[in-house]
């Protein structure tokens, strides 16, 4: 069975990027893959910055799960610079080749289509530096493509929903290809 690690890159509890990540995890689990989600909210930043990486228990848990993982899904809002900085710091504390052999899907949200290329320009180079073998074309959803119900649930417009289904399906397809290669 393939294992997928998810990293919620927003420090806000109800961010759209974190909600989309949870929805992606739900899809992946429904397809039979095991998952583990980590959140930047759970990191005690002061400890991350004041103790060595080897002494940080949370970082050790993330690293252990990444070692088991076949794929990683990372979500990030590009509308808030503090979230980008927090995720970047977190990723820099991971071992140098933490994503070697991993398939990576990045999910990003932003205020407008102006952030559309942010995944490729900001996040993808960091992921490749960490050794990701295949960074799928990212999923970007702008504020005008998503509506939040009073219950908190998100509703994507048809185009964003199509791309979401396409990207999560692509990730699942790559995972199944890896399983087939291992079985042969």
CORWO-V420524 format. One record per backbone hydrogen bond with DSSP energy under -0.5 kcal/mol. CO is the residue of the C=O (numbers start at 1). NH is the residue of the N-H. If there is no record, write none. Layout:
BEGIN
co | nh
CO | NH
CO | NH
END
This chain:
BEGIN
co | nh
2 | 34
3 | 70
3 | 71
4 | 36
5 | 73
6 | 8
6 | 38
7 | 9
7 | 75
8 | 40
10 | 41
12 | 15
15 | 19
16 | 20
17 | 21
18 | 22
19 | 23
20 | 24
21 | 25
22 | 26
23 | 27
24 | 28
25 | 29
26 | 30
27 | 31
28 | 33
29 | 32
34 | 4
36 | 6
38 | 8
39 | 42
40 | 43
43 | 45
44 | 47
44 | 48
45 | 49
46 | 50
47 | 51
52 | 55
52 | 56
53 | 56
55 | 57
56 | 60
57 | 61
58 | 62
59 | 63
60 | 64
61 | 65
62 | 66
63 | 67
64 | 68
65 | 69
70 | 103
71 | 5
72 | 105
73 | 7
74 | 107
75 | 9
76 | 109
79 | 81
80 | 83
80 | 84
81 | 85
82 | 86
83 | 87
84 | 88
85 | 89
86 | 90
87 | 91
88 | 92
89 | 93
90 | 93
90 | 94
91 | 94
95 | 98
97 | 100
99 | 102
99 | 133
102 | 133
102 | 134
103 | 72
104 | 136
105 | 74
106 | 139
107 | 76
108 | 141
109 | 78
110 | 143
112 | 115
113 | 116
115 | 118
117 | 121
118 | 122
118 | 123
119 | 123
119 | 124
122 | 126
123 | 127
124 | 128
125 | 129
126 | 130
127 | 132
128 | 131
130 | 99
131 | 101
134 | 104
134 | 136
138 | 140
139 | 108
141 | 110
142 | 145
143 | 146
145 | 157
147 | 149
147 | 155
149 | 152
153 | 149
155 | 147
157 | 161
158 | 162
159 | 163
160 | 164
161 | 165
162 | 166
163 | 167
164 | 168
165 | 169
166 | 170
167 | 171
168 | 172
169 | 173
170 | 174
171 | 175
172 | 176
173 | 177
174 | 178
175 | 179
176 | 180
177 | 181
178 | 182
179 | 183
180 | 184
END
